[in-house]
Amino acid sequence: MRRGQTVSVCKSNDGGSCGGAQWDSGWIVFVNDDDDNPAVVDAGEAILQVKQNLPVGVTVRPNNNFTNYITFSRTGLANQIGTFAICVNSDDPGAGHYRHPHPRHHCHRQ
């Protein structure tokens, strides 16, 4: 990773701590100094980025390995192998990167 530190990304409803129902409610990126498992923002750990309230119709769904968080080591390796599905439900045929057979549902796997 560019920072040379352990960094975690977790779903977050409040933008300050890990937890929440779904990734599309929001997430935070933070320096995970103690590399705890599961990832938790502890006192003194810097929050690097907050993303809250994705646009209506955008969903983010992980496979089971990334249900709550993903942690990257200081070398950039992830703690698990997995995928996220990022979907845009829209009437605009150019809204998604992956053309789903159903015309109102577009999905792109990251």
Contacts in CASP RR format, 6 or more apart in sequence:
PFRMAT RR
TARGET T0000
AUTHOR 0000-0000-0000
METHOD contacts of the structure
MODEL  1
MRRGQTVSVCKSNDGGSCGGAQWDSGWIVFVNDDDDNPAVVDAGEAILQV
KQNLPVGVTVRPNNNFTNYITFSRTGLANQIGTFAICVNSDDPGAGHYRH
PHPRHHCHRQ
1 7 0 8 1.000
1 72 0 8 1.000
1 73 0 8 1.000
1 74 0 8 1.000
1 75 0 8 1.000
1 76 0 8 1.000
3 31 0 8 1.000
3 48 0 8 1.000
3 74 0 8 1.000
4 74 0 8 1.000
4 75 0 8 1.000
5 31 0 8 1.000
5 32 0 8 1.000
5 33 0 8 1.000
5 74 0 8 1.000
6 31 0 8 1.000
6 32 0 8 1.000
6 33 0 8 1.000
6 35 0 8 1.000
6 71 0 8 1.000
6 72 0 8 1.000
6 73 0 8 1.000
6 74 0 8 1.000
7 29 0 8 1.000
7 30 0 8 1.000
7 31 0 8 1.000
7 32 0 8 1.000
7 48 0 8 1.000
7 71 0 8 1.000
7 72 0 8 1.000
8 29 0 8 1.000
8 30 0 8 1.000
8 32 0 8 1.000
8 39 0 8 1.000
8 69 0 8 1.000
8 70 0 8 1.000
8 71 0 8 1.000
8 72 0 8 1.000
9 27 0 8 1.000
9 28 0 8 1.000
9 29 0 8 1.000
9 69 0 8 1.000
9 70 0 8 1.000
9 71 0 8 1.000
9 72 0 8 1.000
10 18 0 8 1.000
10 19 0 8 1.000
10 27 0 8 1.000
10 28 0 8 1.000
10 30 0 8 1.000
10 38 0 8 1.000
10 39 0 8 1.000
10 41 0 8 1.000
10 68 0 8 1.000
10 69 0 8 1.000
10 70 0 8 1.000
11 18 0 8 1.000
11 19 0 8 1.000
11 20 0 8 1.000
11 22 0 8 1.000
11 23 0 8 1.000
11 25 0 8 1.000
11 26 0 8 1.000
11 27 0 8 1.000
11 68 0 8 1.000
11 69 0 8 1.000
12 18 0 8 1.000
12 19 0 8 1.000
12 20 0 8 1.000
12 25 0 8 1.000
12 26 0 8 1.000
12 27 0 8 1.000
12 28 0 8 1.000
12 50 0 8 1.000
12 52 0 8 1.000
13 19 0 8 1.000
13 20 0 8 1.000
13 21 0 8 1.000
13 25 0 8 1.000
13 26 0 8 1.000
15 26 0 8 1.000
15 28 0 8 1.000
15 47 0 8 1.000
15 50 0 8 1.000
15 52 0 8 1.000
16 28 0 8 1.000
16 41 0 8 1.000
16 47 0 8 1.000
16 50 0 8 1.000
17 28 0 8 1.000
17 40 0 8 1.000
17 41 0 8 1.000
18 28 0 8 1.000
18 38 0 8 1.000
18 39 0 8 1.000
18 40 0 8 1.000
18 41 0 8 1.000
18 68 0 8 1.000
18 69 0 8 1.000
19 68 0 8 1.000
22 59 0 8 1.000
22 60 0 8 1.000
22 61 0 8 1.000
23 60 0 8 1.000
23 61 0 8 1.000
23 62 0 8 1.000
23 84 0 8 1.000
24 54 0 8 1.000
24 58 0 8 1.000
24 59 0 8 1.000
24 60 0 8 1.000
25 52 0 8 1.000
25 53 0 8 1.000
25 54 0 8 1.000
26 51 0 8 1.000
26 52 0 8 1.000
26 53 0 8 1.000
26 54 0 8 1.000
27 50 0 8 1.000
27 51 0 8 1.000
28 41 0 8 1.000
28 47 0 8 1.000
28 49 0 8 1.000
28 50 0 8 1.000
28 51 0 8 1.000
29 47 0 8 1.000
29 48 0 8 1.000
29 49 0 8 1.000
29 50 0 8 1.000
30 41 0 8 1.000
30 45 0 8 1.000
30 46 0 8 1.000
30 47 0 8 1.000
30 48 0 8 1.000
31 45 0 8 1.000
31 46 0 8 1.000
31 48 0 8 1.000
32 39 0 8 1.000
32 45 0 8 1.000
32 71 0 8 1.000
33 42 0 8 1.000
33 44 0 8 1.000
33 45 0 8 1.000
34 42 0 8 1.000
34 45 0 8 1.000
35 71 0 8 1.000
36 42 0 8 1.000
37 71 0 8 1.000
37 79 0 8 1.000
38 68 0 8 1.000
38 69 0 8 1.000
39 68 0 8 1.000
39 69 0 8 1.000
39 71 0 8 1.000
41 47 0 8 1.000
54 60 0 8 1.000
57 87 0 8 1.000
57 88 0 8 1.000
57 89 0 8 1.000
57 90 0 8 1.000
58 86 0 8 1.000
58 87 0 8 1.000
58 88 0 8 1.000
58 89 0 8 1.000
59 85 0 8 1.000
59 86 0 8 1.000
59 87 0 8 1.000
59 89 0 8 1.000
60 84 0 8 1.000
60 85 0 8 1.000
60 86 0 8 1.000
60 87 0 8 1.000
61 84 0 8 1.000
61 85 0 8 1.000
61 87 0 8 1.000
62 82 0 8 1.000
62 83 0 8 1.000
62 84 0 8 1.000
62 85 0 8 1.000
63 82 0 8 1.000
63 83 0 8 1.000
63 84 0 8 1.000
65 80 0 8 1.000
65 81 0 8 1.000
65 82 0 8 1.000
66 80 0 8 1.000
66 82 0 8 1.000
66 83 0 8 1.000
66 84 0 8 1.000
70 78 0 8 1.000
70 79 0 8 1.000
70 80 0 8 1.000
71 78 0 8 1.000
71 79 0 8 1.000
72 78 0 8 1.000
72 79 0 8 1.000
73 79 0 8 1.000
83 109 0 8 1.000
83 110 0 8 1.000
84 109 0 8 1.000
84 110 0 8 1.000
85 107 0 8 1.000
85 108 0 8 1.000
85 109 0 8 1.000
85 110 0 8 1.000
86 107 0 8 1.000
86 108 0 8 1.000
86 109 0 8 1.000
86 110 0 8 1.000
87 105 0 8 1.000
87 106 0 8 1.000
87 107 0 8 1.000
87 108 0 8 1.000
88 95 0 8 1.000
88 96 0 8 1.000
88 106 0 8 1.000
88 107 0 8 1.000
89 104 0 8 1.000
89 105 0 8 1.000
89 106 0 8 1.000
90 96 0 8 1.000
90 104 0 8 1.000
90 106 0 8 1.000
91 104 0 8 1.000
93 99 0 8 1.000
93 103 0 8 1.000
93 106 0 8 1.000
94 106 0 8 1.000
95 106 0 8 1.000
96 106 0 8 1.000
96 107 0 8 1.000
96 108 0 8 1.000
97 106 0 8 1.000
97 108 0 8 1.000
98 106 0 8 1.000
98 107 0 8 1.000
98 108 0 8 1.000
98 109 0 8 1.000
99 106 0 8 1.000
100 106 0 8 1.000
100 107 0 8 1.000
END
